[in-house]
Amino acid sequence: MTMLSSHRILIGASGWQHNHWHEQFYPEDLPEDWQLAYYGNEFPVVLIREQEWRQGEVENWLDETDDLPLFVCELPLRDSDNVLLAAEPYLEKIRLLSKRCIGIVCQLANTISADTLSALLNNCNELAPSCVDMEGDIPESLQAVLQTHSVNTVWKEASETSNVTGALVLANIHSDELDLKILRQLMDQLLSYDNKERTLVLIMSGEPPNLEMMKQAKVLLELL
């Protein structure tokens, strides 16, 4: 059984570099370059945010860890004038991550052209299953592109569900919006899309993400 298939839902945080975690999560004497490995012992996946892309090096992440955590890679392209050009440095780093990258999240403006979106998804899906984080209403022309490429949108609210067609089903929820009841409902909804062809991911965000809620999600998953 692979690391990926052994988790019905991969549970993790948006980023692993949070100031408050120095007191709440990481041991006081833990060197900073050991934090990712320590995190990977507790949670199987992490979302690489723009902050981690800026401050870290992929080679170091791989050298400092073994099989975990797996990575969901965020491409912060919402403010880019040339999306395809801006995406390429991130895609180069994702190529280095190889199979440790299990998903790509494209953060995009809803003003992107259909042709550019299609080209971007082609580039991303060659490396890992992708999904789109797009603010505002998604125009029909872009919805058609997502459907053609079998790409889902990111769930940003616990009550949100989208038309699931793609291989990556990802919920990125602010942990302050969750309690045990809402968390259970969210995880049930994710599991309703469980099959051998899909990767289900629950990411908790916040500054910092709520560690207790993340641990509760792991316990709930064992009971479901």
HELIX and SHEET records of a PDB file:
HELIX    1   1 TRP A   21  GLN A   24  1                                   4    
HELIX    2   2 GLU A   32  TRP A   34  5                                   3    
HELIX    3   3 GLN A   35  GLU A   42  1                                   8    
HELIX    4   4 GLU A   50  GLN A   55  1                                   6    
HELIX    5   5 VAL A   58  GLU A   64  1                                   7    
HELIX    6   6 VAL A   83  LEU A   97  1                                  15    
HELIX    7   7 SER A   98  ARG A  100  5                                   3    
HELIX    8   8 ALA A  114  ASN A  125  1                                  12    
HELIX    9   9 GLU A  140  THR A  148  1                                   9    
HELIX   10  10 SER A  175  GLU A  177  5                                   3    
HELIX   11  11 LEU A  180  LEU A  191  1                                  12    
HELIX   12  12 LEU A  211  LEU A  223  1                                  13    
SHEET    1   A 8 ASN A 152  THR A 153  0                                        
SHEET    2   A 8 SER A 130  MET A 134  1                                        
SHEET    3   A 8 CYS A 101  LEU A 108  1                                        
SHEET    4   A 8 LEU A  70  PRO A  76  1                                        
SHEET    5   A 8 VAL A  45  ILE A  48  1                                        
SHEET    6   A 8 LEU A  10  SER A  14  1                                        
SHEET    7   A 8 THR A 199  SER A 205  1                                        
SHEET    8   A 8 LEU A 168  HIS A 174  1                                        
END                                                                             
